[in-house]
Amino acid sequence: MANIHQNKGNILVAGGAGYVGSHTCLALAEAGYTPVVFDNLSNGHKEFVQWGPCIVGDIRDELAVKQVFQDWKPVGVVHFAALIEVGISVKDPVSFYETNVKGAINLISEAYRSGVKGFVFSSTCATYGAPEYVPMDEKHPQFPLSPYGNTKLCVEKYLTDMRECCEFPSIALRYFNAAGADPEGRIGERHDPETHAIPIAIEAAMGLRPGFSLFGTDYDTRDGTCVRDYIHVLDLADAHVCALGRLLGGELGGAYNLGTGTGTTVKELVEMIRKISGEAFPVAESERRDGDSSVLVADRSKAKKELGWVPKRGLEQIVQDAWNWHNK
């Protein structure tokens, strides 16, 4: 394990007060870096910033972005700051393009001008759109189904051009379904509104919701419900540290899927939450939602081969850690 007292330099973490961002700050600190959080706190939580300084600022503000690079001189950047609700992106694409694209361009351009040696981008499997085959590898065609997915793909393309034209080192990490929480309960998942299945089902088990809805039970899967690839947030955080290390070691980068390679149906997820919680909360069957794919599962072999990254935590630990966090 890396010496926690050896400072390998400042890492600017845009959106580091959010869910995956804060867990990545924890992993960066454990690996010997100083995470410098830059967040407007619109979706993040100041109390989640526990492993380094917190600079309140907005990636859309070019002067604020320039200032944070001048003040902290980061050797690397990890970029999480984005709007993420797919449904809202359909109603308000302007906000998504302003934050997710214009904001990212501000950050990437300043990182390049500042001579940053590695830029890690939080992307998503939503850039693939409807699966043409599963498990999905990094060569899968990218045809997003929402403005949210389009904005993430725009940033990936800009990073690709910066790598190929300017030799600016970057890695795009395409997440599947982030879930779970820090087992010590210091940080966890807290969105408003909450749109993720595990916290919603846990709130149903805790009696904070009337029940849980299964959106579609007639998919061509083993029990008729959607299949998703749930990945523990600490495994995701570890992947960002691996990616950053690869870039700082002189590699130019590329794109990688982050998933377990194992699919879980929504019904199987509900059963696991009932098992961990000991609560038989009500489950209702509803119509399918627009844009929901029947199966989304990652081929993670490229990340294993090139980043040396292997997820260590399975579904039971994901749900146990999430349950402990929400109960707290």
N, C-alpha and C positions, 0 to 999 in steps of 0.2 A: 504493500500500500504506500502511496506517495506520502512524503513527509509533509504534514499539515502546516508546519511552521516555515517551510521553504516557500517564499513568495516568487511565483513564476511570472508575475506581472498582472496588470489590471486587464480585466475583460469587461467590455461594455455590454450589458445585458438589457437590450431595449424590450420593455414589457416584462421586466424581471419581478414585478409585484403580482403577476398573474399566476395561474395554476401550474402550467409546465415550467414557466420561467423561474418561479421561486424554487421549485424542486431542482432545477438545473443550477441555480445559485448555490444550493447546498452541496451538490456534487462537485461544482467548480472549486468551492472552498476546501472540500475534502481532498481535492487533487492538487492543492497548493496555489491556486489562483486567488486574486481578489476580485469578486464580482461587483461591478459598479452598476447599480440599477438606474435606468433612465425610463421613467414611466409617468404618464399623465394621471394615473390612478382612476381612470374612468371605469375600468373593469378590474383593476388590480387592488391589492389591499396593502396598505403601508405596514401593517403588522406582520406581513409575510416576508418583509425585507429584513433578514436577520444575520446575513453573512458578509455585509459590506455596506458602503454608503448608498443612500437613496437620493437621486436627483430628480425632482419633479419637473417634467418637461414633456413636450409633444414632438413626435417625429415629423409632424407637418410643419414645424417651426424651424426653418433653415438656420436662423441665428442661434437658436437654443442647441441645435444639433452640433453646429460648428464649435460652440462654447464648450460643450461637454468633452469633445475630442481634445480641445486645447488644454482644458483643466486636468484631464485624467490620463491622457496619452496611452490609450489602450493598445495592447499588442494584438488583441483579437476582439471580434464582435459576435455576439449571439443575438439574433433578431427574432423576437416573439410578438412585438407590438402590432396588433391587428384586430379588426372586427371579424367575428367568427360565426355569427348566427346566419345560417344559410337562408332561412325564411325571410329574415329582415333584408338580406342582400337583394332579394327579388323585388322588394318594395322600395328600397332606397339604395340603388347602385351607386349614386353619386358619392355618398359617405364612404362606401367601401373602396371606391377608386381613389378618393382623396387620401384616406388613411393607409390602405394596404399597398397602393401603387406609388402615389406621390410621396408618401412618408418613407417608404422603403427606398425610393430613388434618392431622397435626401441623405438617408443613412449610408447607403452603399457608396454614393458619390463622395461623401466626406471621408468615409473609411479609406477609399482609394487615394484621395488627395493626401490623407494623413499617413500613408504608408503602412496601413494595417496589414498584418501577415496572414490573417485568416478570418473569413466571414462565414458564419453558420446560420442558415436560414430555416426557420420553422415553416415547412410547407405541409402538404396534406395529400392523402390518396384521392381527395375530391378533384385533383387535377386530371385524374384518369377518366372520370365520368363513368358511364355504364360499363361494367366489365365485359370484355370480349372473351376473356378466358380467366380462370382462377387456378392456382394462386397467381396474383398479378406481379410481374417483375418490372424492373425499371424501363424495359423496352416497350411496355404496353402503351398503345396510342393514348394521347392526352386530349380528350374532348370534354371539358368540364360541363356540368349540367346547370350551373348557377353562376351569378356574378361573383360570389365568394370564390368559387373554384377558378374562375377566369382571372381574378386579381392575383391569386397565388401563382398561377401559371405565368402571368405577365412578369412577375418578379423573378421567377426561375429563368425566363428567357433573357432578361436583362443581365442576370448573373452569368449565364452561359456566354453571352456576348462579351462581358467584361473579362471572363476567363480566356476566351479565345482571341480577343483583340488586344487586350491590355495585360494579360497574364496576372489578373487579379484573382487570388486563390479563394475559392468559396465552395461550400457544400450545401445542397438543399436536402433536407430530411423530410420525407413524405410519411407523415404519421398515419396509422390506421386509428383504432379507437383508444385514446388515452384514458386511463382509469386508475383508481387506487389513491393512496395517500402515503405520506411519510409515516412509517410504522411507529415512530416516537410521538406522533400526534402534534408536531409543531406547526405543520402546514398541511393543507388538503384542498379538496375541490369545493369552490364556492362561487357559483355563477348566479346572476340575477338578470333575466329569468333563467331558471335551470332547464336545460334542454337535453341533458345526457341521461341515458337509460339507467345507469347504476344508481346515481344519486336520487333520481325520481323514484325508483323502486324501493330504495332504502327509506326515503321519506314516507312512502306508503306503509312499509313495515313498521315505522315508528309512529304511525297514526297521524302524520302531518298532512297526508293526502287521503282522499277517499278510497283510492285504489290505484292500480297500474293498468295501462291500456296496451294491448297487443295490436299494433297497427299492421293488419294483414296476417291471416292464418292459412292462406291458400298458395303460398310460394312453393316453388319446386325445390324444397329442402327436406331434410329428414323428418321434421315435424310440422312443416308448413309455415314456420316463422323465419324471419330474416336471419342470416348468419353474419356475424361480425367478428373481427380479430381484435380482442381486447389486450392492450399492452400496459403493463404497470408503469406509472409515471416516473418511478425511479429508474426503471430500465431505459425509458426515453431519455431521462437526464444523463445517464451514463453514456448513451450514444452521442450526445452533444459534446461531452468531454473527449470521447474517442475521436470525433470528427475534428474538433479543434486541434487536438494533438497532431493529427495527420497533416493538417494545413500548416501548423507552426513548424512541423518537421520538413516542410518544403514541397509537399504535394500540391497540385493545382486544384484537385477536388472533382466534383461531379454531383450526382443525385443518388440517394439511397432510400429504400423503403424501411420503415420501422414498424414491425409487427412481430407476432410470435410464429406465424405460419399455421396457427391452429384456429379454426372457426368455432364459435359458440352460438347456438340459436338463442333467440330471445326467451323461449320457454326454458331452456337449460339455464340461462342466466337467472331467471325468476326462481327456479328451484334452488340454485346455489345461494341466493339471497335469503330464501326461506330457511335453508339449512343453517346458515351462519347466524341469522337473527332469531331463529326459533319462532318466527311469527308467520302465520298463514294468512297474509293480507289478500284482499280481493283483487282478482285480475279479470278485466273485461276485454272481449274481442271487439275490435273496431275495424273500419275500412282501411285499406292500404293508403299510405301517404304518397303524394306525387313525388317522384324523384328518388324514392327508396329502391336501391338495388337489392336483389334477393341474396346475393353472396358477395362479401368483400373480405378477402383474405390475402395477406402479403406473402410474396416470395422474398425471404429475407437473406438469401444466400450471399448476395453481393456485399451486404453490410458485414456479414460474418467473415467473408474472405478478405475484404479490403480494409475494414475498420477494426477487425478483431472483436466485433460486438456480438454478444449472444445474450438474449433476455434470460433472466434467472428466476423470475417469479411467475407463477401460474394463476389461473382464475381464482382459486380458493384464497390465495394470499391477497389478490387484488380486492376481492369482496371483503375479506376480513379487515384489511387496513382501511378501506372506505367506511365500513360499518363502525369501526372504532373512532374514526375521525368525526363522522356525523353524530355519533352518540355523545361525543365530547362537547 
